[in-house]
Amino acid sequence: MDISVWGEYVWVFLILIVLEGVLSADNAVVMAVIVKKLPHEQQRKALFYGLVGAFVFRLIAMLIISYLVNFWEIQAIGAMYLLYLAIKHIWDKNKGKDKEEKEEKEAKPTSFWGTVARVELTDIAFALDSMLAAAALVVTLPALGTYEIGGMNAGQFTVMFLGGLAGLIVIRFAATQVVKLLERYPTLETAAFLIVGWVGVKMAVITLANPQVGILPESFPDSAGWEITFWAVMIILGLGGYIIARKKEKQKG
């Protein structure tokens, strides 16, 4: 086998790791917010079990990726769920609930397996975007071997599979770090929920640009203007929330 072919495979695999890392940044924040209400010792378990289930879904989805692309409804549901989380948090925060009622609500135990299910469903909604990008990238590789998996050359499928696995590892690590940050700076939680809502807007944009919906141009989610706007707002929300949270913690101290 020509060494240049192996070089192409290694290069695309490295690109997939970077791609998964970038696409998983917002995913990690959402998952951290979901598991944060669990007891500390259960948070890592919930992330682990949730992502194991999500991994199984990704594996199945990779086998039927050309068919799955038609299910824009999955991303639409994901967008609505994320927007619901953000709006509900801000509504409850500004509703002026008395302290006793709030403490009573927070004292109620959060369902572990319910949280695991939400982690899985969240990753499923996110996974479509990253898997389609990965599939579009690996199909440009030359065929390696004579076998096919899921309508794709075995070599191409293997690279996509390993890239998806690397992405889940990145999400798991990043979400754990975000949880620690939220525990250290509790007032950062509002900024985190604003980011969750903004990610919901991103998923809504992807849904509206789906050819079967056709409200936005199909190329809009990948346009430079939208990408710059999305990441600029993400950075502003993240850094702004962090600066405000640190100031409030110092005032308390």
Buried (B, 14 or more C-beta within 10 A) or exposed (E): EEEEBEEBBEEBBEBBBEBBBEBBBBBBBBBBBBBBBBEEEBBBBBBBBBBBBBBEBBEEBBBEBEEBBEBBEBBBBBBBBBBEBBBEBBEEEEEEEEEEEEEEEEEEEBEBEEBBBBBBBBBBBBBBBBBBBBBEBBEEBEEBEEEEBBEBBBBBBBBBBEBBBBBBBBBBEBBBEBBEBBBEBEBBBBBBBBBBBBBBBBBBBBBBBBEEBEEBEEEBBEEEEBEEEBEEBBEEBBEEBBEBBBEBBEEEE
